[in-house]
Amino acid sequence: MSSSGAPAAQPDSSGAFDEGSFTGDLTSATTSRPSPASFASCYSDLAAAGASAIVSIHLSGEMSGTIESARAAAREAAVPVAVIDSRSIAMGLGYPVLAAARAATNGAPMEEVVSAANRCICGTRSFFYVDNLEYLRRSGRIGTAASLVGSALMIKPLLHITEGRISLLEKVRTASRAIARLEDLAVEAAGTDPVDVAVQHLGARKRADGLAERLSKRVPGLGELRVVEVGAVIGVHVGPGMLGVTVTPRDT
């Protein structure tokens, strides 16, 4: 039993947990893509509930095989399924999902829902800072050569997502300077147009709140500003202390 009195989450027959039920040690955890059968079951349930078409949006295919499982299931679905690669993670994925959901809620046909998601993907940018690149190196999400940067002379690398991959953007001395530069990059990406901004973190709420407060004063076209903690799947790859910013054009 958990401390709240609810039954503790149990792994499935393979020993795996769903993301929302994992409460263990990230340093020893690994991730695995969902099976095509999982997607097939979801698509079947949606069709049975009355869906005439499905738009299925996923994290970058350059970082995960999840989208391949979705595509395999989509080929056998009872209704048309458009599978979209967000080319990103975390709120870089979340914002296109929200854009698609808004379009669908407004009664847009499938093609327009797909277009709304793709427009959002093209306009969304993500930057982030990690305390330790070892998590990304160990998971294969960044190369060994790049990971060595973080161990030399206390360099704190800033990363971004480009072409669906995590890449080294800049090398900064000290964590405080890296976070200040992260703030500047977000402000530059936002410009003066209407935007929504998400500050994301893992075990660094104080840092995230401080960054969000500063951005609220520096981004002239700011619409919605949210502070969110990433889930276990992202946490396995970035490690505690991660701080990221995603900037997306705001629907007007």
Disulfide bonds with the S-S distance in Angstrom:
none
